């Protein structure tokens, strides 16, 4: 699949409620929004390049990203990119 965004395409900002944390989102062509966060009190660490990821459809339905949860936690950069690829290819 060509032109699928990656973690590098997400513009991160300071987290709105957690000091020293960051957050970013990207909306895929199919309408899925992917949210990526990392920092203190989150399940991702900026220094370790691990991330917490969630995603939802335009209608607000959250997508299951982990076996028992809508949120994937402590995942690597490559795992984030794989989730984005998988979500981008979903109809």
C-alpha positions as a Markdown table, in Angstrom:
| # | Residue | x | y | z |
|---|---|---|---|---|
| 1 | Unk | 0.0 | 0.0 | 0.0 |
| 2 | Unk | 1.6 | 3.3 | -1.1 |
| 3 | Unk | 1.7 | 6.5 | 0.9 |
| 4 | Unk | 0.7 | 4.9 | 4.2 |
| 5 | Unk | 1.7 | 7.3 | 7.0 |
| 6 | Unk | 4.1 | 6.2 | 9.7 |
| 7 | Unk | 4.9 | 7.4 | 13.2 |
| 8 | Unk | 7.3 | 9.9 | 11.6 |
| 9 | Unk | 4.4 | 11.6 | 9.9 |
| 10 | Unk | 2.6 | 12.4 | 13.2 |
| 11 | Unk | 3.1 | 15.9 | 14.5 |
| 12 | Unk | 3.5 | 15.7 | 18.3 |
| 13 | Unk | 2.5 | 18.4 | 20.7 |
| 14 | Unk | 2.7 | 18.7 | 24.5 |
| 15 | Unk | 0.0 | 16.5 | 26.1 |
| 16 | Unk | -2.9 | 18.8 | 27.1 |
| 17 | Unk | -3.2 | 17.4 | 30.7 |
| 18 | Unk | 0.1 | 15.6 | 31.4 |
| 19 | Unk | 3.3 | 17.6 | 31.8 |
| 20 | Unk | 6.3 | 16.1 | 30.1 |
| 21 | Unk | 4.1 | 13.9 | 27.9 |
| 22 | Unk | 3.4 | 14.2 | 24.2 |
| 23 | Unk | 0.4 | 13.4 | 22.0 |
| 24 | Unk | -0.3 | 13.3 | 18.3 |
| 25 | Unk | -3.0 | 12.1 | 15.9 |
| 26 | Unk | -3.3 | 11.3 | 12.3 |
| 27 | Unk | -6.4 | 10.8 | 10.3 |
| 28 | Unk | -6.2 | 8.1 | 7.7 |
| 29 | Unk | -7.8 | 8.3 | 4.2 |
| 30 | Unk | -10.5 | 5.8 | 5.3 |
| 31 | Unk | -11.6 | 8.0 | 8.2 |
| 32 | Unk | -9.8 | 6.2 | 11.0 |
| 33 | Unk | -8.1 | 8.5 | 13.5 |
| 34 | Unk | -4.9 | 7.1 | 15.2 |
| 35 | Unk | -3.8 | 8.7 | 18.5 |
| 36 | Unk | -0.3 | 8.1 | 19.8 |
| 37 | Unk | 0.9 | 9.3 | 23.2 |
| 38 | Unk | 4.0 | 8.7 | 25.4 |
| 39 | Unk | 5.3 | 10.1 | 28.7 |
| 40 | Unk | 4.9 | 9.9 | 32.4 |
| 41 | Unk | 1.7 | 8.2 | 33.6 |
| 42 | Unk | 1.1 | 6.8 | 30.2 |
| 43 | Unk | 1.9 | 3.4 | 28.8 |
| 44 | Unk | 4.7 | 4.6 | 26.5 |
| 45 | Unk | 8.1 | 6.1 | 27.3 |
| 46 | Unk | 9.6 | 8.9 | 25.1 |
| 47 | Unk | 13.2 | 8.0 | 26.0 |
| 48 | Unk | 12.6 | 4.3 | 25.3 |
| 49 | Unk | 10.8 | 5.0 | 22.0 |
| 50 | Unk | 7.7 | 3.0 | 23.2 |
| 51 | Unk | 4.2 | 4.2 | 22.6 |
| 52 | Unk | 0.5 | 4.0 | 23.6 |
| 53 | Unk | -1.9 | 3.9 | 20.7 |
| 54 | Unk | -5.7 | 4.1 | 20.3 |
| 55 | Unk | -7.8 | 4.4 | 17.2 |
| 56 | Unk | -11.4 | 5.2 | 16.3 |
| 57 | Unk | -13.7 | 5.5 | 13.3 |
| 58 | Unk | -15.5 | 8.7 | 12.2 |
| 59 | Unk | -18.6 | 7.4 | 14.0 |
| 60 | Unk | -16.8 | 7.4 | 17.3 |
| 61 | Unk | -16.5 | 3.6 | 17.5 |
| 62 | Unk | -13.1 | 2.6 | 19.1 |
| 63 | Unk | -11.1 | -0.1 | 17.4 |
| 64 | Unk | -9.6 | -3.0 | 19.3 |
| 65 | Unk | -5.9 | -2.9 | 19.0 |
| 66 | Unk | -4.9 | -5.4 | 21.7 |
| 67 | Unk | -6.2 | -8.7 | 22.7 |
| 68 | Unk | -8.3 | -7.4 | 25.6 |
| 69 | Unk | -8.3 | -3.7 | 25.1 |
| 70 | Unk | -8.9 | -0.8 | 22.6 |
| 71 | Unk | -5.5 | 0.6 | 23.5 |
| 72 | Unk | -2.1 | -0.9 | 22.5 |
| 73 | Unk | 0.5 | -0.2 | 25.2 |
| 74 | Unk | 4.3 | -0.2 | 25.5 |
| 75 | Unk | 4.7 | -0.9 | 21.8 |
| 76 | Unk | 7.7 | -0.2 | 19.6 |
| 77 | Unk | 7.9 | 2.2 | 16.7 |
| 78 | Unk | 7.7 | -0.7 | 14.2 |
| 79 | Unk | 4.5 | -2.0 | 16.0 |
| 80 | Unk | 3.0 | 1.5 | 15.8 |
| 81 | Unk | 3.7 | 1.6 | 12.1 |
| 82 | Unk | 2.3 | -1.9 | 11.6 |
| 83 | Unk | -1.0 | -0.9 | 13.4 |
| 84 | Unk | -1.2 | 2.2 | 11.1 |
| 85 | Unk | -0.6 | 0.0 | 8.0 |
| 86 | Unk | -3.3 | -2.5 | 9.1 |
| 87 | Unk | -5.8 | 0.3 | 9.9 |
| 88 | Unk | -5.1 | 2.1 | 6.6 |
| 89 | Unk | -5.8 | -1.1 | 4.6 |
| 90 | Unk | -9.1 | -1.7 | 6.4 |
| 91 | Unk | -12.3 | -0.8 | 4.5 |
